Amino acid sequence: MEKICWLRAFRCRHRITIAELSCCAGISPQLLSLIELDPGRQTKEQAAKLHLACIKLAGARRREAEQMEEELASCPGIFLLNGGEKDGA
């Protein structure tokens, strides 16, 4: 069985793509993939960038979830047919 590094396991657990994390961290997807395959290649600077990127992604996802909750609360009939009117009305 192939050993999965902690970073890849973390990404998978939280449904973060290589493209999403590498973009936020300011490194190439290829470098991120290499780091995941061989964590010994990672520098302290790259580790710091990835850590900050994960914090930023968590904050962005939190804001998105809050916005979704607000929208759902403000539009209780959003999923009803006819814009919230009763059927046949």
SULFENBEL-V980541 format. One record per residue. N is the residue number from 1. PHI is phi in degrees with one decimal (* if undefined). OMEGA is omega in whole degrees, 0 to 359 (none if undefined). D_CENTER is the distance of its C-alpha to the mean C-alpha in Angstrom with 1 decimal. Layout:
BEGIN
<<N & PHI & OMEGA & D_CENTER> <N & PHI & OMEGA & D_CENTER>>
END
This chain:
BEGIN
<<1 & * & 182 & 26.7> <2 & -74.2 & 179 & 24.3> <3 & -79.5 & 179 & 22.8> <4 & -103.6 & 181 & 19.0> <5 & -70.5 & 184 & 18.2> <6 & -59.8 & 183 & 16.2> <7 & -66.2 & 179 & 13.5> <8 & -64.8 & 179 & 13.0> <9 & -62.3 & 178 & 13.4> <10 & -60.9 & 180 & 10.8> <11 & -59.0 & 182 & 8.2> <12 & -64.9 & 179 & 9.7> <13 & -59.1 & 185 & 10.0> <14 & -105.7 & 176 & 6.5> <15 & 52.1 & 177 & 5.8> <16 & -104.0 & 180 & 4.2> <17 & -80.6 & 175 & 7.1> <18 & -59.0 & 181 & 9.9> <19 & -61.2 & 181 & 10.2> <20 & -63.9 & 183 & 7.0> <21 & -70.9 & 182 & 7.8> <22 & -64.9 & 178 & 11.4> <23 & -62.3 & 182 & 11.6> <24 & -67.0 & 181 & 10.2> <25 & -86.0 & 180 & 12.5> <26 & 76.4 & 175 & 15.3> <27 & -125.2 & 182 & 16.2> <28 & -77.2 & 176 & 16.9> <29 & -59.6 & 180 & 15.0> <30 & -64.0 & 179 & 18.4> <31 & -64.8 & 179 & 18.6> <32 & -60.9 & 178 & 15.3> <33 & -62.2 & 177 & 16.6> <34 & -63.0 & 179 & 20.0> <35 & -62.7 & 180 & 18.7> <36 & -67.0 & 180 & 17.1> <37 & -77.2 & 181 & 20.4> <38 & -143.0 & 183 & 22.5> <39 & -55.9 & 178 & 21.1> <40 & -65.5 & 179 & 24.6> <41 & -79.0 & 185 & 23.8> <42 & -73.2 & 175 & 21.3> <43 & -91.3 & 177 & 22.9> <44 & -63.4 & 179 & 22.5> <45 & -64.5 & 178 & 21.4> <46 & -65.2 & 178 & 18.5> <47 & -61.0 & 179 & 17.6> <48 & -65.5 & 179 & 17.7> <49 & -62.6 & 180 & 15.5> <50 & -67.4 & 178 & 12.8> <51 & -62.5 & 178 & 13.2> <52 & -63.0 & 179 & 13.1> <53 & -62.2 & 179 & 10.0> <54 & -65.8 & 176 & 8.1> <55 & -64.2 & 178 & 10.1> <56 & -62.6 & 180 & 9.4> <57 & -63.9 & 178 & 5.6> <58 & -62.4 & 178 & 6.8> <59 & -63.4 & 180 & 9.6> <60 & -64.6 & 179 & 8.2> <61 & -67.1 & 178 & 6.5> <62 & -62.8 & 179 & 9.9> <63 & -63.7 & 178 & 11.8> <64 & -62.3 & 179 & 10.6> <65 & -65.1 & 178 & 11.7> <66 & -63.5 & 179 & 14.8> <67 & -63.8 & 179 & 15.7> <68 & -64.4 & 179 & 15.4> <69 & -62.8 & 178 & 17.7> <70 & -62.9 & 180 & 20.0> <71 & -64.7 & 179 & 20.4> <72 & -64.0 & 180 & 21.2> <73 & -67.9 & 183 & 23.7> <74 & -83.2 & 181 & 25.4> <75 & -131.1 & 185 & 25.8> <76 & -60.9 & 181 & 27.1> <77 & -98.2 & 187 & 28.7> <78 & -58.1 & 184 & 25.8> <79 & -99.4 & 178 & 25.9> <80 & -86.7 & 176 & 29.7> <81 & -67.2 & 177 & 31.9> <82 & 60.0 & 176 & 33.9> <83 & 62.6 & 176 & 31.6> <84 & 97.7 & 178 & 32.2> <85 & -76.9 & 177 & 35.9> <86 & -69.3 & 178 & 37.6> <87 & -57.3 & 178 & 38.5> <88 & 83.6 & 182 & 41.9> <89 & -80.6 & none & 42.0>>
END
